Structure formats: C-alpha cells, structure tokens
C-alpha cells in the first residue's frame, strides 16, 4: 500500500494548494477564525505522504490526547525498528506491540488494517469522492467514520471535511462559538455549514487553538 511519491507530488501533499485562499476567505467572514489564523500564522495542515501511516496513526490516536498519541506512536516506531508498515505489524509479537502502549483492541485493529492494506490499490483514491472512500475504509475493523475523515484530512488533504464526531472540534465550538456540550449530532454537523467550502481549514485551526502541538496523523 505504501506510495513512493515523486518530489513534486510529495510537496503537493505536504502543502495544501488551497490553504492561503481558504484562510483569506474564512478570516474575512469569521472573526474567530481571523484571530486564530493570525495567532498561528505560518502553520498549516501537512501530510506524511504515506496512506498506511496516516491510517495507523489515526487508529493509535483514537480516544487519547494528541500528546499521548504522539508518545505511543514514537514507542511503536521504536519497537518496530524505525518504521511502521503492514509487514512489520503482522510479523511483530503482540506483547511487543502492547509494550509500545497499544491496547489489545488497537493491536487487532492495526493488524486488520495491515491485511487490508496489502490488497488495496490506492492510485485511484484521489479521484474517489469523500463518501466513496469513507465506505471503503470503514470496512476495516476499528476504522469508523471519524478515522476515515482523518484520512481525508491528513493524507488526501481534502478541503471540506467536517468531522462532527470529533471531541476536540466539539470542545472548540463550545469554547469559541457558544455551543452547549449536549447537542444532537445534527447540530454539530450544522455548526460547520458556515465554513463551507473550507471546513477542513476551519477544523484545523479550531484544533490548533486547543492543542499544544499541531494535530498530525
């Protein structure tokens, strides 16, 4: 599944081509985002360029803080001798993976991901719609809509993804826009409508305002 991009493709993945345009539009119409964009000037969404790593990091990051996820990931890279890929995950002893800080459930999820990844053909993924990719990815154990949306954001750099189930995004909406904690899912989804067609960019800055380091998968 690992893609070896050319330098030109890798650069395009790492720096979303729409970022400046999106920031200018969002700042012009939303004072909260105008302030956040100014506060974190020069920072932006980036991609590792490896679809398997992005999905694996998203699984590792489920239900833990950004800092904790980064620590677990660093330990996982160390116990796998410097690289996380399908073959190493499938060959590694479960006890070794657990020592990195993974739960038994996440070990199962990562191994199922590795099995699927060996069969996937990813070259056509950039041409699929968001919903087509979400349907494909959620066939993997442990990948729900949230994890698939992280992939759309952090690997494909899609510009208009709104992960309404994300707890960090919800906290930011409560803090900056006065929403209450207890809202139906439809209300969280509706809260993103003001940011179309740049909901990914709005999400990234709202995350950034809450976390000590930029979110990355």
NUMAR-753936 format. One record per residue (C-alpha): x, y, z; residue in one letter. Coordinates in steps of 0.001 Angstrom, whole numbers, padded with zeros to 6 digits, always signed. Example, Ala and Ser with C-alpha at 12.3 -4.5 7.8 and 13.67 -1.06 7.14 Angstrom:
2
+012300-004500+007800A/+013670-001060+007140S/
***
This chain:
217
+000000+000000+000000X/+002888+002407+000609X/+003198+005004-002103X/+006567+006388-003131X/+005607+009821-004448X/+007745+011957-006671X/+009155+015100-005001X/+006539+017184-006834X/+003636+015022-005603X/+005067+014864-002099X/+005332+018659-001952X/+001731+018985-003125X/+000611+016610-000407X/+002530+018395+002324X/+001305+021876+001455X/-002379+022110+000538X/-002541+024343-002532X/-005762+025953-001345X/-004554+026999+002124X/-003930+030696+001586X/-007139+031181-000380X/-009139+029369+002294X/-007567+031369+005124X/-008277+034656+003373X/-011934+033786+002808X/-012501+032412+006316X/-010770+035344+008008X/-012849+037820+006012X/-016150+036369+007132X/-015475+034913+010598X/-013801+036989+013354X/-012969+033943+015491X/-011078+032279+012678X/-009484+035594+011702X/-007874+035715+015142X/-006829+032064+015144X/-005344+032295+011660X/-003309+035301+012814X/-002249+033547+016024X/-000883+030531+014131X/+000434+032309+011068X/+002858+030127+009150X/+001442+026848+010457X/-000755+024636+008343X/-002036+021168+007658X/+000569+018715+006378X/+000684+015138+005116X/+003215+012389+005766X/+002669+011148+002233X/+002103+007522+003320X/-001536+006353+003426X/-000830+003398+005717X/+000996+005556+008264X/-001848+008085+008285X/-004469+005406+008968X/-002314+003654+011556X/-001671+006921+013382X/-005387+007684+013355X/-006115+004307+014983X/-003404+004898+017583X/-004920+008328+018295X/-008447+007082+018958X/-009757+008109+022391X/-006424+009533+023629X/-004938+013019+023711X/-002713+014355+020964X/+000309+014228+023283X/-000410+010645+024399X/-000940+009521+020806X/+002399+011019+019770X/+004154+009231+022624X/+002593+005858+021785X/+003418+006305+018123X/+007057+007101+018901X/+007318+003944+021015X/+005647+001907+018276X/+008137+003173+015704X/+010954+002253+018098X/+009792-001320+018759X/+009329-001858+015011X/+012915-000750+014339X/+012162+002631+012914X/+009220+002125+010557X/+005551+001176+010789X/+004382-000794+007767X/+001997-003717+007126X/+004659-006422+007096X/+006304-005346+010341X/+002978-005054+012125X/+001891-008512+011020X/+005231-010088+011930X/+005580-008418+015339X/+004687-010281+018513X/+001582-008894+020225X/+003449-008467+023522X/+005955-006242+021741X/+003180-004070+020365X/+001498-003888+023760X/+004766-002624+025278X/+004509+000381+022999X/+001301+001306+024832X/-001282-000174+022476X/-004364-001845+023870X/-005200-005346+022708X/-008071-003916+020711X/-005833-001455+018885X/-003355-004225+018089X/-006245-006117+016466X/-007307-003025+014554X/-003791-002301+013278X/-003334-005859+012101X/-006652-005844+010279X/-005579-002596+008648X/-002315-004249+007588X/-004200-007149+005990X/-006461-004786+004042X/-003552-002567+003043X/-001820-005427+001285X/-004800-005708-001075X/-005662-002054-001640X/-004920-000228-004871X/-004501+003366-003810X/-003577+005039-007069X/-007225+005841-007873X/-008123+007089-004386X/-007531+010775-005172X/-010289+010502-007779X/-012870+008999-005380X/-015439+011098-003565X/-015227+011557+000191X/-018162+009227+000783X/-016752+006528-001505X/-013526+006495+000457X/-015312+006505+003798X/-017272+003428+002707X/-014081+001667+001611X/-012080+002476+004728X/-014791+001644+007233X/-014633-001975+006065X/-011514-002219+008262X/-012069-003174+011907X/-011514-000157+014099X/-011993+002375+011325X/-015216+004276+011689X/-016294+007477+010049X/-014038+009601+012289X/-010880+007696+011350X/-011812+007779+007671X/-012329+011532+007934X/-008865+011891+009489X/-007510+010149+006407X/-009364+012515+004098X/-007923+015463+006002X/-004376+014358+006742X/-003488+012224+003742X/-005632+013389+000843X/-005826+016963+002176X/-009453+017285+001124X/-010535+020892+001717X/-014105+020493+003007X/-014172+017728+005631X/-016108+018369+008860X/-015556+015602+011479X/-018626+016368+013562X/-017960+013421+015919X/-014530+014736+016930X/-014406+015673+020605X/-011682+018274+020130X/-013661+020033+017441X/-016725+019994+019663X/-014776+021486+022572X/-013573+024263+020314X/-017103+025005+019131X/-018256+025227+022742X/-015354+027493+023663X/-015335+029828+020678X/-018904+029760+019357X/-021002+029273+022463X/-022477+025878+021648X/-023524+023763+024596X/-021961+020374+025330X/-025214+018481+024907X/-026155+018701+021259X/-027555+016147+018820X/-025196+015106+016031X/-027270+017099+013545X/-026464+020285+015466X/-022717+019621+015407X/-022912+018986+011677X/-024923+022146+011106X/-022317+024173+013006X/-019870+023612+010165X/-022074+024961+007412X/-020778+028497+007893X/-017277+027329+006929X/-018031+025702+003555X/-016197+025073+001263X/-013201+025194+003627X/-014367+023144+006594X/-011052+021260+006795X/-009174+024524+007291X/-011606+025745+009937X/-011321+022407+011724X/-007532+022542+011707X/-007407+026000+013292X/-010018+025114+015888X/-007953+022059+016837X/-004782+024125+016883X/-006286+026571+019347X/-006773+023785+021898X/-003668+021615+021498X/-000062+022405+022492X/+001201+020994+019190X/-000417+020771+015749X/-002549+017693+015208X/-000898+015260+012794X/-001637+011749+011539X/
***
